[in-house]
Amino acid sequence: MPYQYKVVELREKWLGGKMSGDKLEGVLNEHAADGWRMKTITGADVKGRLGPGGVEGLLVTFEREV
């Protein structure tokens, strides 16, 4: 059965300056309501919108059947 994937970048600033389980849980539940299943979570330097540097964040990969 074919799958489709979606990668969501979560920056610390977007999460209110600090990673928290409650905020991450909200993001996971929001995507689950649309049929997405969390596949992986990876810590990464996520490129910011301004400037050359990155900020700490998470890359969350979701999958769902097509």
C-alpha positions as CSV (number, residue, x, y, z in Angstrom):
1,M,0.0,0.0,0.0
2,P,1.5,3.4,-1.0
3,Y,2.3,6.0,1.7
4,Q,2.8,9.7,1.6
5,Y,5.1,11.6,3.9
6,K,5.2,15.1,5.5
7,V,8.1,16.7,7.4
8,V,7.4,19.4,9.9
9,E,10.1,21.7,11.2
10,L,9.6,22.8,14.8
11,R,11.8,25.6,16.0
12,E,12.3,26.4,19.6
13,K,11.1,29.9,19.1
14,W,7.9,28.6,17.4
15,L,7.3,26.4,20.5
16,G,7.5,29.4,22.8
17,G,11.3,29.4,23.4
18,K,11.5,26.0,25.0
19,M,10.6,22.6,23.9
20,S,7.9,21.1,25.9
21,G,6.0,17.8,25.9
22,D,2.6,19.5,25.9
23,K,3.4,21.6,22.9
24,L,4.8,18.7,20.9
25,E,1.8,16.6,21.9
26,G,-0.5,19.3,20.5
27,V,1.3,19.2,17.2
28,L,1.2,15.4,17.0
29,N,-2.5,15.3,17.9
30,E,-3.3,18.0,15.3
31,H,-1.7,16.0,12.5
32,A,-3.2,12.7,13.8
33,A,-6.6,14.2,13.5
34,D,-5.9,14.6,9.7
35,G,-4.8,10.9,9.4
36,W,-1.0,11.4,9.8
37,R,1.0,9.0,12.0
38,M,4.3,10.1,13.5
39,K,7.1,8.2,11.9
40,T,10.3,9.8,13.4
41,I,11.4,12.8,15.4
42,T,15.0,14.0,14.8
43,G,16.8,16.8,16.7
44,A,18.4,19.2,14.2
45,D,19.7,22.6,13.6
46,V,16.7,24.0,11.7
47,K,17.5,26.8,9.3
48,G,16.0,30.1,10.4
49,R,14.1,32.4,8.1
50,L,16.6,35.3,8.7
51,G,20.4,35.0,8.6
52,P,22.7,32.2,7.8
53,G,22.6,30.3,11.1
54,G,20.4,27.6,12.4
55,V,18.4,27.2,15.5
56,E,17.8,24.1,17.6
57,G,14.6,22.4,16.7
58,L,13.0,19.2,15.7
59,L,12.2,17.6,12.3
60,V,9.0,15.5,12.7
61,T,8.2,13.0,9.9
62,F,4.6,11.9,9.5
63,E,3.2,9.2,7.2
64,R,-0.2,8.1,6.1
65,E,-1.6,5.8,3.5
66,V,-2.6,7.3,0.2
